[in-house]
Amino acid sequence: MIWNIEGEAGKTLIKIKAVEITGLREVSLVEDEIAGPGAGEVAIRSLFSGISHGTEMNVYRGDAPMWQLKRDRRTRLFVESEEPQWDYPLRYGYACVGVVTEVGSDVTEFAEGDVVFSFAPHQSAHVLPAGSVSKLPEGIDPRAGVLTAVLNTTFNGILDADLHLGECVVVFGQGVLGQLTVQWAKLSGASPVIAVDLIEKRLEISKRVSGADLVFNAGEVKDIAMAVRALTDNRGADVVFEFSASDRALNEAIRTVCYNGKVIVMSWYAGALANVYPGAEFHHNRIQLISSQISGISPELSHRWSAARRMEAVLSLMPKLNLDGLITDVVDLEDAAAAYEMIDKRPEGILQVVLDYGED
């Protein structure tokens, strides 16, 4: 990272490298520069950032609706527009860990050398408002710190689920978000916690790392709903989480949950859901489908929970979770394009890919 004293209005300039999505399944590494910190801002040198295997793949593959539509803030609907919400090139990502290199005036909560997390894109340095940055707890590996983003996502799902001690939880999809939800559910006192996936390696990690009580391989256990009922005196699961982004899994999640039970839908699905049959169990068992998304807190809890409190809770509870075991691949920033391609085409053997910015 190179500093230049000829910045605008007396500010330093920071030369950076940034990952850009430049087309359908195309990624480039570009050089740029940003202005140094002003009042209320901090400069951060990136150490690691995590590539999202769900949301970010929808963006990389061109499946996100923002490529074709624009979300109207007033109506909260996606509408047709001559200028869609996104265009190429796009800098994306929201899981960055770095070290503070400079603080602007009026910043007292951070000091140079602090290791921090931010919802910032894949970029070698950032200048951000101090209020958008969080200090990582002592003892947390900065690589695992990139999981702070999805820890907030999955904690939000736990809030939406309104879990109680001793309740049966089933988690469809054992990518990194599913693994974290298994851990949150265990920490919340749920029992049994059952993990479902098609990939045996992920199920092994669910047992060994995340602490699932039982695992079901959906390719071998053909009727998950019936298997869960055999364990629960025919009640079904009290809460089911769906992370797989598969319409077949969503339909099975609906079948698996108990009468009037909750399915917490956390996948960002691409396209229509041809294999969901709402006329069967969904209709007759009064199933509640709850869309859980990080940008909003459950209205029932909003009088006492906020995004700030959620982040505070996540940071305080991180040391109780097994995070290091979920980082499977660390890739140099220069090889970002290959990392995206690996997640897109060969996801079976990986959970979380982290970009390493190296020592600069």
C-alpha positions, 0 to 999 in steps of 0.5 A: 500500500503506497501513500501519496501526499498530493490528495484532494483538500490536503488528504493523503491518497491510498493506492489500493487493489480491488476485486471487480465483477466485470461481467457474467462469471468474470472477475478482475483485480484492478488498481485504484486510489482512495482519499485518506480519512477525514473527521469521524473516519478510519483507514483500514489495511485489509488482512482477509475477506470472505467470499460469500458462497450463496449471495455472492455467487448469485451476484457473480452468476448474474442471478441477482435481480438487481442486474435486471431490475431496480428496487424501489425504496418507496414501494419496496418492490423490484421494478423495471427500469432503463437503468437497473440497480447494478451495472458492470463493473461492480465491487462486491463483498461484505466480510472484511477484516483489517488493521486500523492504520490511521484515524481521523479527527474526533475518532476515539474508539479506535487506535492504530493497530486495532483489528476490526471487521467491516461490511466492506467489499474485497479491497486492499484498503478502506476508509470508512465511517468509524461507526460502521467498523467493529473491533474483533474480540481478543483471541479471534483469528482474523481469518475467522473474523470474516465470518462476522458477517454471516454470524449476524445473518444466522443470529438474525435467523435464530431471533426469527425462530424464537427457539425454546430449550429442548426444541428439535431443530433441523438445518437443511444445507451445511454450508458455512451458514448452516454450520453456524446455525447448528452451533447457534441452535446448540448454544440456545439449548435446542435438542436434538439439532439435526443437520441435512446435506447431500455432501458427506464431508459437510456432514462430517464437519457438522458432527465434528466441528459444529456439534450436530446431534444427528446428520442425515444425508438427503441422498440416502435418507429419502424421506427426511420428514418421516425420519424426523417424525420417527424421532419426535413422536410424530410431531416433526421439528419445532423449527426448520432452517433452509439454507440450501437454495434448493426448491426440493429442500424447501419443500422437504423443510415444509414437510419436516416442520411440525403443525403450525411450525416455522420454516426460517427461509434464509436462502436467496433463491435464483429463479422460480421454485418449480418443486415446491408444492404449497397445496400439500403440507404447507396448506394443511399444516398451517406452516409459517414461512419466514423470510429472514434477511440481515437488513431487518430485525423481526418486528416482534423484537424491534422494540428491544433488538437492533442491528447494533445490539445484534452485532454486540451480541455476535461479538460477545458470543464469538469466543463460544463458537468453533469458527476456525474449523469452518475456514477451509481455503485461504487464497491469495488476493491475486488469485481472486478470479480462480477462487470465485471459479472454484466456489462456482464450479467445485463447491463440494469440498469447501466451506469458506474461502478467504482472500488473503491480502498478505503483508504489505 
